[in-house]
Amino acid sequence: MKPLKEKLLIKDATINKMQFDTEWFYKLDDMAFYLKEDLSEVEFVFLPMNIEGEQEYVKCAAFDDIIRGRKEIIK
């Protein structure tokens, strides 16, 4: 599995994200593409995000939820 560091994710412009209170939420589809992993087990919420100039409600998850929900790849 690819290691994750939240500080790097916050700086990565390819991942749509938003801060709510003090916690960052990441667009789940972007994270799955970034990690090249199945994140279907990650708990998520629908949040409004501006994507390409339009507001959409998308599946988002907090960093801790993504860590908990990642699947171990068995080879």
CYANA upper distance limits for C-alpha pairs under 8 A (distance plus 0.5 A):
  1 MET  CA     35 LEU  CA      8.49
  1 MET  CA     72 GLU  CA      7.61
  1 MET  CA     73 ILE  CA      7.54
  2 LYS  CA     35 LEU  CA      6.89
  4 LEU  CA      9 LEU  CA      8.37
  5 LYS  CA      9 LEU  CA      7.07
  6 GLU  CA     10 ILE  CA      6.71
  6 GLU  CA     63 PHE  CA      7.52
  7 LYS  CA     11 LYS  CA      7.17
  8 LEU  CA     12 ASP  CA      6.72
  9 LEU  CA     15 ILE  CA      7.77
 10 ILE  CA     17 LYS  CA      8.16
 14 THR  CA     30 ASP  CA      7.99
 15 ILE  CA     26 TYR  CA      7.53
 15 ILE  CA     27 LYS  CA      7.43
 15 ILE  CA     30 ASP  CA      5.88
 15 ILE  CA     31 MET  CA      7.25
 15 ILE  CA     34 TYR  CA      8.30
 16 ASN  CA     26 TYR  CA      6.60
 16 ASN  CA     27 LYS  CA      6.02
 16 ASN  CA     30 ASP  CA      7.27
 16 ASN  CA     49 MET  CA      8.41
 16 ASN  CA     51 ILE  CA      8.11
 17 LYS  CA     24 TRP  CA      7.31
 17 LYS  CA     25 PHE  CA      6.03
 17 LYS  CA     26 TYR  CA      4.87
 17 LYS  CA     27 LYS  CA      6.41
 17 LYS  CA     49 MET  CA      8.23
 18 MET  CA     24 TRP  CA      6.23
 18 MET  CA     25 PHE  CA      5.94
 18 MET  CA     26 TYR  CA      7.22
 18 MET  CA     49 MET  CA      7.80
 19 GLN  CA     23 GLU  CA      6.11
 19 GLN  CA     24 TRP  CA      4.85
 19 GLN  CA     25 PHE  CA      6.65
 20 PHE  CA     24 TRP  CA      6.75
 20 PHE  CA     25 PHE  CA      7.80
 23 GLU  CA     62 ALA  CA      7.58
 24 TRP  CA     62 ALA  CA      6.48
 24 TRP  CA     63 PHE  CA      7.55
 25 PHE  CA     60 CYS  CA      6.25
 25 PHE  CA     61 ALA  CA      5.65
 25 PHE  CA     62 ALA  CA      4.98
 25 PHE  CA     63 PHE  CA      7.33
 26 TYR  CA     30 ASP  CA      8.12
 26 TYR  CA     31 MET  CA      7.48
 26 TYR  CA     60 CYS  CA      5.68
 26 TYR  CA     61 ALA  CA      5.95
 26 TYR  CA     62 ALA  CA      6.79
 26 TYR  CA     63 PHE  CA      7.87
 27 LYS  CA     31 MET  CA      6.91
 27 LYS  CA     58 VAL  CA      7.22
 27 LYS  CA     59 LYS  CA      6.43
 27 LYS  CA     60 CYS  CA      4.96
 27 LYS  CA     61 ALA  CA      7.22
 28 LEU  CA     32 ALA  CA      6.65
 28 LEU  CA     39 LEU  CA      7.96
 28 LEU  CA     44 PHE  CA      8.36
 28 LEU  CA     59 LYS  CA      6.20
 28 LEU  CA     60 CYS  CA      5.66
 28 LEU  CA     61 ALA  CA      6.80
 29 ASP  CA     33 PHE  CA      6.76
 29 ASP  CA     59 LYS  CA      8.11
 30 ASP  CA     34 TYR  CA      6.56
 31 MET  CA     35 LEU  CA      6.48
 32 ALA  CA     36 LYS  CA      5.99
 32 ALA  CA     37 GLU  CA      5.79
 32 ALA  CA     38 ASP  CA      6.68
 32 ALA  CA     39 LEU  CA      6.46
 33 PHE  CA     37 GLU  CA      7.59
 37 GLU  CA     70 ARG  CA      8.25
 37 GLU  CA     71 LYS  CA      8.23
 38 ASP  CA     70 ARG  CA      7.94
 38 ASP  CA     71 LYS  CA      7.54
 39 LEU  CA     66 ILE  CA      8.04
 39 LEU  CA     69 GLY  CA      7.14
 39 LEU  CA     70 ARG  CA      6.42
 39 LEU  CA     71 LYS  CA      7.72
 40 SER  CA     69 GLY  CA      8.39
 41 GLU  CA     69 GLY  CA      5.72
 41 GLU  CA     70 ARG  CA      7.61
 41 GLU  CA     71 LYS  CA      8.23
 42 VAL  CA     61 ALA  CA      7.87
 42 VAL  CA     65 ASP  CA      6.62
 42 VAL  CA     66 ILE  CA      6.19
 42 VAL  CA     68 ARG  CA      7.67
 42 VAL  CA     69 GLY  CA      4.73
 42 VAL  CA     70 ARG  CA      7.36
 43 GLU  CA     61 ALA  CA      7.08
 43 GLU  CA     65 ASP  CA      6.62
 43 GLU  CA     66 ILE  CA      8.12
 43 GLU  CA     69 GLY  CA      7.60
 44 PHE  CA     59 LYS  CA      6.42
 44 PHE  CA     60 CYS  CA      5.82
 44 PHE  CA     61 ALA  CA      5.20
 44 PHE  CA     62 ALA  CA      8.29
 44 PHE  CA     65 ASP  CA      8.28
 45 VAL  CA     58 VAL  CA      8.49
 45 VAL  CA     59 LYS  CA      6.14
 45 VAL  CA     60 CYS  CA      5.93
 45 VAL  CA     61 ALA  CA      6.91
 46 PHE  CA     57 TYR  CA      6.20
 46 PHE  CA     58 VAL  CA      5.65
 46 PHE  CA     59 LYS  CA      5.20
 46 PHE  CA     60 CYS  CA      6.46
 47 LEU  CA     56 GLU  CA      8.47
 47 LEU  CA     57 TYR  CA      5.62
 47 LEU  CA     58 VAL  CA      6.15
 47 LEU  CA     59 LYS  CA      7.18
 47 LEU  CA     60 CYS  CA      6.95
 48 PRO  CA     55 GLN  CA      6.67
 48 PRO  CA     56 GLU  CA      5.86
 48 PRO  CA     57 TYR  CA      4.78
 48 PRO  CA     58 VAL  CA      6.93
 49 MET  CA     54 GLU  CA      8.44
 49 MET  CA     55 GLN  CA      5.85
 49 MET  CA     56 GLU  CA      5.95
 49 MET  CA     57 TYR  CA      6.76
 49 MET  CA     58 VAL  CA      7.49
 50 ASN  CA     54 GLU  CA      5.68
 50 ASN  CA     55 GLN  CA      4.81
 50 ASN  CA     56 GLU  CA      6.84
 51 ILE  CA     55 GLN  CA      6.68
 51 ILE  CA     56 GLU  CA      7.35
 61 ALA  CA     65 ASP  CA      6.61
 61 ALA  CA     66 ILE  CA      6.90
 62 ALA  CA     66 ILE  CA      6.89
 63 PHE  CA     67 ILE  CA      6.85
 64 ASP  CA     68 ARG  CA      6.72
 65 ASP  CA     69 GLY  CA      6.55
 66 ILE  CA     70 ARG  CA      6.57
